[in-house]
Amino acid sequence: MTDTRPGIDNQECAAFQEKLPDLFESQTDLSSLEHLKTCENCAALVRDLEYIAQQAKLLLPIHDPSPAVWSRIENAIQQDPPSGSNAPATT
């Protein structure tokens, strides 16, 4: 996602954008990066990516199921043997 307008350093933008995954993963404070202070295109890209990441977090469950839920699942599995030729006989 580089710009061809005059005054935009495509090589600098390309190098910055190549580093973005690592920067996001390391949770670097991107607002302090000099390139974003001078390049509106990359700054807009970072804003968009931050928004997408924030919205994606909303898709995840808020908290894990309680141990009781896992216990009930385990009990249900143990009480309901699989059907088929390998199932133990219940006579």
Protein Blocks (a to p, Z undefined) as FASTA:
>chain_A
ZZfbehiafklmmmmmmmmmmmmmnopafklpmklmmmmklmmmmmmmmmmmmmmmmmpc
fbdcdfklmmmmmmmmmmmccedjklccfZZ
